[in-house]
Amino acid sequence: WQVMGAHRSDTGTLQQQRTWLRADDGEMGLLLETAGPGQALGVPQLSGARLTATLAFYPGNAPQRVLFVDQPEAGAPAESIGNGVSIAQAIGDAAAALAVAPWRTRHPVSLTDIRLQADPPAALDADGTGVLLGDDVDIHLLMAITGGHPFDVFGELEDARLRILAIASAGAVVAS
């Protein structure tokens, strides 16, 4: 399994940590952790980490929630995000997933050959198709990391915006 990316949120009464995992065959899994007042979330897995682990899958539509059956063992870090798609394809895939499970508002996406636009903050693919970035994306940091060169990205499409969770640039996967 490869750790594709993770995101933590805190509503004040509930903390949530989502960690997206992908198997070598492309199957996605979502490790979802929550913590109430006075509780702590688990240590997050790092984007780009390769893990050897057995996962249990909760019933439901893909991508399914997962749980580690045993303690994962770390392997060599990943050098890429893996196979990505265009923004148009990702939006189409998210729309198809939403038709099957309308309560799911977040969809994992792997995009290839992405460039950033500063105003308004957006990700653009090689075809010029764009998607606005989420308010919590630090576009200046991403521009500094990528140096303006095309890169691959993993993130979540939510409310017609992209939350970038990890990027692959210069042979390394890094959290954003």
C-alpha positions, 0 to 999 in steps of 0.5 A: 500500500502507498500512503497517498495523502492525509488531512486533519480537520478540527471542528472544536468538538471533533477532530478527524484524520483522513488518510488515503491509501492505494494498493499496487492494483489501484484500489483505494482505501480510506483510513478514517480516525476521529477523536473527541474532546480530550482525545488524541488522533493517531500518528499520521502516516506520511505521504509517499510512504510504502506500507506492508499491511493487511487491511480490513474493508468496511462494507460500502461503495468504493473507495471503502473505509479501511482499518489496519488489521496489524501494525503496518511495516514501512518500506522504501518511499514512493517516487511518484503518485502513480497513474494520474488522470486529467482534471476533466477525467477526475471531475467525471469520475467524481460525478459518477461516484456521486451518482452512486453515493450522493452522501459522499462529498469528497473524492480522491483524485490523482492528477498528472502534469499540473501547473499552478495559477496564482490568481485565482488559485487553481490547478491547471492540466496540460489541456488547460482545464482548471479547478479552483484550489481549496481555501486551505491550500498554500499555493505559495508553498506549492509554487516554491516546491515545484518551481513552476514546473509541471508536477503530479498531485494527489488530493480531494475534490470537494465542493468543486475545489481541489484540496492538494494533499501530496505532490510528486516532484523531482522523484519524491512524494511530499505532503503539501 
